[in-house]
Amino acid sequence: MNNKINEGIKTKILEEVKKGEKTIADLGVENSISSKTIYRWIKEAGETSPSYWTLRKLKQENRALKELIGAITLEMEKGKKKGSF
């Protein structure tokens, strides 16, 4: 059995990883490749690895900050309504 993966497919998957629109798990299932293999490719690519992880961390932080801002805004609105009576 030939486990060699076409370079075009590998390149396409790595480009999709960079975009960050799909999870590595989803890309693995779609392409019948293990997530472990895709993570190895990211590590081997070198320059891709830091930007992928940095982007992922920033997206998580951004989501958390948006939730925090929403909660603070809601509390401020509640305070305004109580003070207006």
C-alpha positions in Angstrom: 0.0 0.0 0.0 1.3 3.4 -1.0 1.1 5.9 1.8 2.7 8.7 -0.2 0.4 11.7 -0.4 0.3 13.9 -3.5 2.2 17.1 -3.0 -0.7 19.1 -4.6 -3.1 17.7 -2.0 -0.6 18.4 0.8 -0.2 22.0 -0.4 -3.9 22.5 -0.7 -4.5 21.2 2.9 -1.7 23.5 4.3 -3.2 26.5 2.5 -6.6 25.7 4.0 -4.9 25.4 7.5 -3.4 28.9 7.0 -6.9 30.3 6.1 -8.2 28.9 9.4 -11.7 28.4 8.1 -11.8 24.7 8.9 -10.3 22.6 11.7 -7.4 20.3 11.2 -9.7 17.4 12.2 -12.2 18.4 9.5 -9.5 18.7 6.9 -8.2 15.3 7.9 -11.6 13.6 7.6 -12.3 15.3 4.3 -9.0 14.1 2.8 -8.8 10.7 4.6 -5.6 11.9 6.4 -4.9 11.7 10.1 -4.7 14.9 12.0 -1.3 13.8 13.3 0.0 13.8 9.7 -1.3 17.3 9.1 0.2 18.6 12.3 3.5 17.0 11.2 3.3 18.9 7.9 2.7 22.2 9.8 5.7 21.6 11.9 7.9 20.6 8.9 6.8 23.8 7.1 8.4 25.9 9.8 7.3 29.3 8.7 3.6 28.2 8.7 3.7 26.8 12.2 4.1 30.0 14.3 1.6 32.0 12.2 -1.0 29.2 12.4 -0.7 28.9 16.2 -0.5 32.7 16.6 -3.6 33.2 14.5 -5.5 30.5 16.4 -4.6 32.0 19.8 -5.6 35.5 18.6 -8.9 34.3 17.3 -9.6 32.7 20.7 -8.6 35.8 22.6 -10.7 37.9 20.2 -13.8 35.8 20.8 -13.3 36.0 24.6 -12.9 39.8 24.5 -16.0 40.2 22.5 -17.9 38.1 25.0 -16.5 40.2 27.8 -17.4 43.5 26.1 -20.9 42.2 25.5 -21.3 41.3 29.2 -19.9 44.7 30.3 -22.2 46.5 27.9 -25.2 44.6 29.1 -24.4 45.5 32.8 -23.9 49.2 31.8 -27.3 49.2 30.1 -28.9 47.6 33.2 -27.3 50.3 35.4 -28.6 53.1 33.1 -32.2 51.7 33.3 -32.1 51.5 37.1 -30.7 55.1 37.4 -33.3 56.6 35.1 -36.3 55.9 37.4 
